[in-house]
């Protein structure tokens, strides 16, 4: 069977499933709220964090694999990685509603879920101060707890403002290269329109690379030209992990100010890149790691 044929068969199966579970959306979804928010599948780590921060965790019947905080969330059934979901996996927990972060996928799965009889609400994502408040309010509206959401948003807004005020006075901003992975000597780094770029900016630094959106492999020339002062990475194990020594031994990295100073900062990915209730703390910790204790107070 050709690749095209396999894709066609898969698409037909998914559309068949959608037909089976019906193409009608329940009332309430259109205005961004669930009629019955008692059995919710949360897709996206920040969505799950917000639900817990609102004290509404008893409504959750499932989470995705990026939802690792708070620790209690790990007790919920895992429906898969938010960008590699299957309709079967999400619907297997019999949710009364699906609350998903923008960017969940793949597209064919989301198309099926949006056509299913289970209401599907997508929460917008932007990697900035205002985007976090929008997410909190959207989750609160979906669950019918707008008042709680406004209170949480006000608290988070104040904390974000304080964190940004600490970094506003930085005069010589560090150039930061966020490395997502290194495999076969190839550096995958962040451009703009990413959570990494967002946290770098909020922490009072500048992204060392520009000119593209998302993540891509950089040539050695591009790394040298980027002249990063600091390498920023997630602290994790697995196939994409690379030890500090491996990073610093990379010929292009070794020639940069970051390589020569051996300056690598690692932080938990869900914490640093989540853009949720803990982001003010993450801004503080990243900025202190970049600039020292002078910004701690």
Secondary structure, 3 states (H helix, E strand, C coil): CCHHHHHHHHHHHHHHHHHHHCCCCCCCHHHCCCCCCCCEEEECHHHHHHHHHCCCHHHEEEECCCCCCCHHHHHCEECCCCCCCCHHHHHCCCCCEEEEECCCCCHHHHHHHHHCCCEEEEECCCCCHHHHHHHHHHHHHHHCCHHHHHHHHHHHHHHHHHHHHHHHCCCCCCEEEEEEEEECCEEEEECECCHHHHHHHHCCCEECCCCCECEEEECHHHHHHHCCCEEEEECCCCCCCCCHHHHHHCHHHHCCHHHHHCCEEEECHHHHHCCCCCHHHHHHHHHHHHHCHHHCC
